[in-house]
Amino acid sequence: MNSKSMSPQESLELISQIIEEARCRISENGFLFFLWGAILAFCGIVQFALLHSPWKAYNYYPYLLTIPGFLYSWYYSVKKAPSRNWKANIVGKTISWTWIVLGSNMMLLGFFYYSVLKNTLIPYLLLLTAIGVIVTGLLLAKRELFYLGLAVNGIALLSFFAPLTYQPLLMAVSYIFALLIPGWKSMQYAKHSS
C-alpha cells in the first residue's frame, strides 16, 4: 500500500475521477432508470383507470409487471457486468446497493404489506423512491436528480392526504419525472458521447 499522502489537488482530481466513473456507469445503466420509470408509470396509470372503472377490484394487477421487470433488470445487470472495462468504485457501488435495498423493500411492501399499509402504501413507496433519487443525485453531483428527488419527496408527503383513487396518478407522474425522463436523458447522453 502506498503511504504517500496526496496533495489537496490530487485528492480533488481523484474524487472527480470517481464521480465521473460513476456517472458513466449510470449513463450506461440509464436504461434501468428508464425501464423502471416506464413500468411504474404504466402501472400507476392503469391502476388509476381501473379504480375509476367497473373493474375496480383488479386495480392492483398491473403491479404484477414488476416481477418480470425485476427479473429482466437482474438479467440485464448480470449480462452487462462482464462487458464493462472498469471496476465499480465506491460511488457506483453505493448507488447500486441503495437501489437494490430500496427496490427490494418496495416490492416487499407492495406484495406483502398492502393489507397493513392500505391507503399509505403509495406514499411510502414514493418516499423510498425519493430517497433513492436524492442519494443518486448527491453521489453523482447532479443537481437535477437531487431536486427531482426532493420534488418526489414533497409529492409523497402530500399524497398521504390524497384520496386513494388519485394516489396512483401522483405516483405515475413522479416516476415519469424522477426515473423515466432522467433515464432517457442518460441513455441519449451515453449514445451521443460514445
N, C-alpha and C positions, 0 to 999 in steps of 0.2 A: 504494500500500500504506500502511496506517495504521501509523505508527511509535509511536503512543501505547502505553505499557506498561499492562498490566492489573493491577488490584489482585488480591490473593490471592482475595478473594471472587468477583470477576468470572471469574477462572481456574477456580475450583471450579464456578461456575454453567455455564461453557462445557463443561467436562468432563462434568458431569451431563447437559447437553443432548445432547451427542454420544452418551453411553451410552444415554440414553432413546430417541433416534432409532434406534440400532442394535437396541435391544430391540423397538421397534415393527416393525422390518424382520424380525427373527427371528420375532416373533409372526405376522407376515404370511406368512412362509415356514416356519412351524411345520409346514405341510403337507409340505414336503420332508423334514424330520426324521421325521415320521410315516410317509411313504411308504417311505423307506429302512429305517426300523426294521421296518416290516411286511414288505417284500421280503426283507430279510436274515434276519429271524427265521424267516419261512416257509421260506426256502432251508435254513437250519440244521436245522430240524425235519424237513423232508423228507429231507435228506441223512442225518440220524441214523437215520430209519426205513429208508431204503434200505440203509444199512450193516448193519442188523440183519435183512435180508431176503434172499431168493434173488436179488434184482436189485442186489446189491452193486456190480457193475461199472458201473452207471449212476448212482452216487451223486453225481457232480458235475453232472449235467444240470440240477438246479434253478437253478444259478447262471447259466444262460443267461437267466433272467429279469432279470438285472442289465442286460442290453443294452437291452431296451425301457424299463427303469427309467431308465437313463441318458438315452436319447433323450427320454423324457417329461419328465424333470427339466429338460433343456435347453430343450425347447419351453415348459414351464411358466414357467421363468425369463425367457425372451425375451418371452413373451406378457404376463407381469405387469409387465415393465420399463416400457413406455410409460404404464401406468396409475398409476404412482407419482407423487405430488405433491412428492416431495423428492429430493434428490440423495444418493447414498450417501456417508456420511462415512468417515473412516479406519477406524473400528472395524468398520463394516459391510463395507467392502472387505476388511479383514484376515480377517474370519470367512469371507467368500465365497471368497477365494483360498486360504485354508487348506484348506477342504473340497474345492475344485476340485483342488488339488495332491494332497491325501491320497486322495481318491476315485479320481483317475486312477492313482495309484500302486497302490492296492488292486486296481483292475481289471487293471492290467498284471501284477502279481504273481500274481493268481488265474488269469489266462488264459495267461500266457506263461512263468511261472517255477515252476509247480506241480511240474514234474519235478525241479527243483533243490531246492525247499524241502520238498517231500513232507510229512512229519509236523509241520513247523514253520510251514506256511503260515497256518493259522488263528491261532496265537498272534501271528504278525507282523501279520496283518490287524487283530487286536484291539488290538495296541499302537498302530497307526496311528489306529484309531478313538478310542482313549483320548486320544491327543494332540489330536485334533480337538475332542473333548468338553471336555477341560481348557481348551484355548485359548478356546473359545466361552464357557465358564463364567467364565473370568477376565476376558475382554474385556467381557462383559455384566454383570459383578459379580453373577453368580447362583451362590451357594454350592452349591445343589442340583446344578447341572450339573457344577461343579468336582469335587464329591465323587463323583458318578456316574462321571466320567472316571477318578478315582483308583481306584474300585472295578473298572472295566473293565481298568485297567492291572494291578491285582492278579490278576484272573481270567486275563488274558493271560499273565502270568508263571507262574501255576500251571498253565495249560493246556499249557505245554511238557512237563510231566510226566504229563499225562493221556493215556490211550490215544487213538489217532486216532479210534476209533469213538465216543468221547464228546465230542471237541472241538466238533463241530457243535452239540451241545446247549448247551455252555457259550457258544458264540457266539450262539445264538438267545436265550438268557436275557440276555446282555449287551446285545444290540440292542433287546430289549423294554424294558429299564430305562433304557438310555442314549439311545435315539433315539425309539422309538415312543411311550412314555409322555410324555416331555417335549414331543414334537411335538404330541401330542394336547392336552396341557395348554395349550400356546401357542395352538393353534387355538381352544380354548374361551375362553381369556382374550381373544383378539382378537375373537371373536364377541360376547362379553358386554360388552366395553368400547366397541364401536362402536355 
